[in-house]
Amino acid sequence: MDATGSMSNLLSAAKETVCTMFERASHILKEQMLPSDIFQMQIVIYRNYNSKENKILQASSWETKANNLRAFLNTINPEGGWGREAIEIGLWHAVKKSETKNSISQVILIGDAPPNTQADVNEKRANLGQAYWKKTRFSKPIYYEYELQKLKEKNIPVHAFYLISYAKSDFRKIAKETGGRYEYLDIHSSSGAESLTDFVTEEILRSAAGDQGDDAVELYRSKYSKKTYTF
């Protein structure tokens, strides 16, 4: 999730809704006769290369309890930003997690700017200097195309939700290349928080419920969603 300067509404909505996401997902899973704690979530935020190592990427622990994720979000403030953002850093983190024993089932990307190009990465890293970055986890430049390919090879979908049209084309490409879903999220509208809740909870259920994933999503929509879906 983008946590640069323009993301105050998104961060506020995430803080408000993360508990609702867990409650609704758990309720649907129980109705499907599945364990309500069958899924874990980690929240990862990214910024850009005018943020130092400790701020360009921040991640919660893996959680089955929403309150712990909300506590993490309460420590995050919108800051930084520089045109295209460091989505590549977020994807790099996802790749690292996919290489662990438990791996990951999916990535949900939410932001209002496309990823840095390779030229952007090289130019922006010069802001703090290559000498600085060489001492960090990001000692070598990271490019989103390469990280995306690694996720694609592992069949890990990236669901991309864009907040403004500036990000639409790239977010659509990211989602389509990995078999993910992409949609517009109007976080500034009166229904923005509810849309965020629906988007994330549906993808939790689609993955966590396994073969019953689509049925779980339909049950969720019948109970909670006010949106009309057409395919």
C-alpha positions in Angstrom: 0.0 0.0 0.0 1.2 3.5 -1.0 1.9 5.6 2.1 3.2 8.8 0.4 1.9 12.3 1.1 -1.3 12.0 -0.9 -2.4 8.8 0.9 -4.0 10.2 4.1 -7.5 9.1 3.0 -6.4 5.6 2.1 -4.5 5.2 5.4 -7.5 6.5 7.4 -9.8 4.1 5.6 -7.5 1.2 6.1 -7.3 1.9 9.9 -11.1 2.1 10.0 -11.8 -1.0 8.0 -9.2 -3.6 8.8 -11.2 -5.0 11.8 -14.3 -5.2 9.6 -12.4 -7.1 6.9 -11.4 -9.8 9.4 -14.8 -10.0 11.1 -16.6 -10.4 7.8 -14.1 -12.9 6.3 -14.2 -15.0 9.5 -18.0 -15.0 9.5 -18.2 -16.2 5.9 -15.6 -18.8 6.4 -17.5 -20.2 9.4 -20.7 -20.4 7.3 -18.6 -22.3 4.7 -17.6 -24.7 7.5 -14.0 -23.6 7.3 -11.7 -22.4 10.1 -12.1 -18.7 10.7 -8.4 -18.3 11.3 -7.3 -20.1 8.1 -5.7 -16.9 6.7 -3.0 -14.5 7.8 -2.4 -11.0 6.5 0.6 -8.7 6.4 0.4 -5.0 5.6 3.3 -3.5 3.7 3.7 0.1 2.9 6.0 1.6 0.3 7.1 5.2 -0.4 10.0 6.5 -2.7 13.7 7.1 -2.8 13.4 10.4 -0.9 12.6 8.3 2.1 15.4 6.4 3.9 15.6 2.7 4.2 13.4 2.6 7.4 10.6 4.5 5.6 10.7 3.4 2.0 9.4 0.0 3.1 7.6 -0.8 6.4 5.9 -4.1 7.2 3.7 -5.5 9.9 4.2 -9.0 11.2 2.0 -11.7 9.8 -1.3 -11.6 11.8 -4.5 -13.5 12.3 -5.8 -10.7 14.5 -7.0 -7.5 13.0 -6.2 -5.4 16.1 -2.5 -6.0 15.7 -2.7 -4.8 12.1 -4.6 -1.7 13.1 -1.9 -1.0 15.8 0.7 -1.2 13.0 -1.3 1.2 10.8 -1.6 3.7 13.7 2.2 4.0 13.5 2.2 5.0 9.8 1.8 8.5 8.6 1.7 9.7 4.9 5.0 11.3 3.9 7.3 11.6 0.9 6.3 10.9 -2.6 8.0 11.7 -5.9 5.9 11.1 -9.0 6.0 7.4 -9.8 6.4 5.5 -6.6 8.6 2.6 -5.4 6.1 -0.2 -6.1 9.1 -2.2 -7.0 10.2 -2.2 -3.4 6.9 -3.6 -2.3 7.0 -6.3 -5.0 10.6 -7.1 -4.0 9.3 -7.7 -0.4 6.5 -9.9 -1.8 9.0 -12.0 -3.7 11.2 -12.4 -0.6 8.1 -13.7 1.4 7.2 -16.0 -1.5 10.6 -17.7 -1.0 9.9 -18.6 2.7 8.5 -22.0 3.8 4.9 -20.8 3.9 5.2 -18.6 0.8 2.2 -16.3 0.0 -1.0 -16.8 -1.9 -1.5 -13.3 -3.4 -0.6 -9.7 -3.3 -3.0 -6.8 -3.0 -1.6 -3.5 -4.4 -3.3 -0.2 -3.6 -2.0 3.2 -4.7 -2.4 6.3 -6.9 0.8 6.3 -8.9 2.5 3.8 -11.2 5.8 2.1 -10.4 9.1 3.8 -11.1 10.7 3.0 -14.5 14.3 1.7 -14.5 15.5 5.2 -15.4 13.5 6.6 -12.4 15.0 4.2 -10.0 18.6 5.0 -11.1 18.0 8.7 -11.0 16.1 8.8 -7.7 18.5 6.6 -5.9 21.1 9.3 -6.6 19.1 11.6 -4.3 20.5 10.0 -1.2 23.5 8.6 -3.1 24.6 5.1 -4.1 26.9 5.1 -1.1 23.9 5.3 1.2 21.9 2.6 -0.6 24.8 0.2 -0.7 24.6 -0.1 3.1 21.0 -1.0 3.1 18.8 -4.0 2.1 18.4 -2.3 -1.3 22.1 -2.2 -2.2 21.3 -3.0 -5.8 18.7 -1.2 -7.9 15.3 -3.0 -7.9 13.1 -2.9 -11.0 9.4 -3.7 -10.9 9.4 -5.7 -14.2 11.8 -8.3 -12.8 10.0 -8.6 -9.5 6.7 -9.0 -11.2 8.1 -11.7 -13.4 9.2 -13.7 -10.4 5.7 -13.5 -8.9 4.2 -14.5 -12.2 6.5 -17.5 -12.4 5.2 -18.6 -9.0 1.6 -18.1 -10.1 1.1 -15.5 -7.4 -1.6 -13.0 -8.5 -1.2 -9.3 -7.8 -4.6 -7.6 -7.4 -4.2 -3.9 -8.2 -6.6 -1.2 -7.1 -5.8 2.3 -8.4 -7.1 5.5 -6.9 -6.7 7.9 -9.8 -6.4 7.4 -13.6 -2.6 8.2 -13.5 -2.0 4.7 -12.2 -4.7 2.9 -14.2 -2.6 1.6 -17.2 0.3 0.3 -15.1 -2.0 -1.2 -12.5 -4.0 -3.0 -15.2 -0.8 -4.4 -16.7 0.5 -5.6 -13.3 -2.8 -7.4 -12.6 -3.3 -8.9 -16.0 0.3 -10.2 -16.2 -0.1 -12.1 -13.0 -3.7 -13.2 -13.3 -5.0 -10.7 -10.8 -7.9 -8.4 -10.6 -7.8 -4.6 -11.1 -10.4 -2.0 -10.3 -10.8 1.7 -9.5 -11.1 2.5 -5.8 -12.7 5.9 -5.2 -11.3 6.3 -1.7 -12.5 10.0 -1.5 -16.1 9.1 -1.9 -18.6 8.5 0.9 -18.5 4.8 0.0 -14.7 4.6 -0.3 -14.1 2.8 3.0 -16.8 0.3 2.2 -15.3 -0.4 -1.3 -11.9 -0.9 0.3 -13.4 -3.4 2.7 -15.2 -5.3 -0.1 -12.1 -5.4 -2.4 -9.8 -6.8 0.2 -12.2 -9.1 2.0 -13.3 -10.7 -1.3 -9.7 -11.5 -2.3 -9.0 -12.9 1.2 -12.0 -15.2 0.9 -11.2 -16.2 -2.7 -7.8 -17.4 -1.6 -8.5 -18.7 1.9 -11.6 -20.8 1.0 -9.8 -22.7 -1.7 -12.2 -24.7 -3.9 -15.0 -22.8 -2.2 -13.5 -19.4 -2.9 -16.0 -18.3 -5.6 -18.9 -19.4 -3.5 -17.5 -17.6 -0.5 -17.2 -14.4 -2.5 -20.8 -14.7 -3.7 -22.0 -15.3 -0.1 -20.1 -12.3 1.0 -21.6 -10.1 -1.7 -25.1 -11.3 -0.9 -24.7 -10.4 2.8 -22.5 -7.3 2.7 -21.9 -5.7 -0.7 -24.1 -2.9 -2.1 -22.2 -2.9 -5.4 -23.7 -4.4 -8.5 -21.3 -6.7 -10.4 -21.3 -7.4 -14.1 -19.0 -9.7 -15.9 
